[in-house]
Amino acid sequence: MIDKMNRSEKAAYNWLRRRLPSVDIIFQKRNSPDFVTNTGDGYEAKLIRSNAITFTYGQLDRLIDFGRVSVLVMEQGAQEPIAIIPINELKDSPRYWHQYRVVSYGPMPENDVVCHCQDCETTFIVKQGSRQRYCPECVLKRVKHIPTKRPDTHQDGR
């Protein structure tokens, strides 16, 4: 099990073993949180880089949904966390937790948008933060009406 962990996960696992000697700790390589105990607690090991703790959008949501999770903030080469963050303190998507930046990345959630055309009331889905304001059909209609200048290549008018 430990050979499948990265360095920060190994350090967090060893720290948890020392801190919770009588508790079973299960490592979840492809799931969040990284560690789950038989008491129902979860632990997510995060390596801090440039004073930032980084999550994917989906990962942060899964950790919050799990409930009893602590984020173990690890420095490169450290054998114990420099900070332990209860996940409920990250629920409202703060940009900072004390002196650490909290960063989310990856595919953004989708939102429903109503087309801005006067004669269309189509609702369509766009990625959050997108500037798209017209449905795909209305975009095609608008593009067809954009004049294009074509060079005259033939002398006979073809």
Sequence and secondary structure as in RCSB ss.txt:
>XXXX:A:sequence
MIDKMNRSEKAAYNWLRRRLPSVDIIFQKRNSPDFVTNTGDGYEAKLIRSNAITFTYGQLDRLIDFGRVSVLVME
QGAQEPIAIIPINELKDSPRYWHQYRVVSYGPMPENDVVCHCQDCETTFIVKQGSRQRYCPECVLKRVKHIPTKR
PDTHQDGR
>XXXX:A:secstr
 GGGS HHHHHHHHHHHHH TTS EEE TTSSSSEEETTS EEEEEE BTTEEEEEHHHHHHHHHH SEEEEEE 
TT SS SEEEEGGGGTT  SEETTEEEEEESS  EEEEE   TT   EEEEETT    S HHHHHHHHHTS    
    TT  
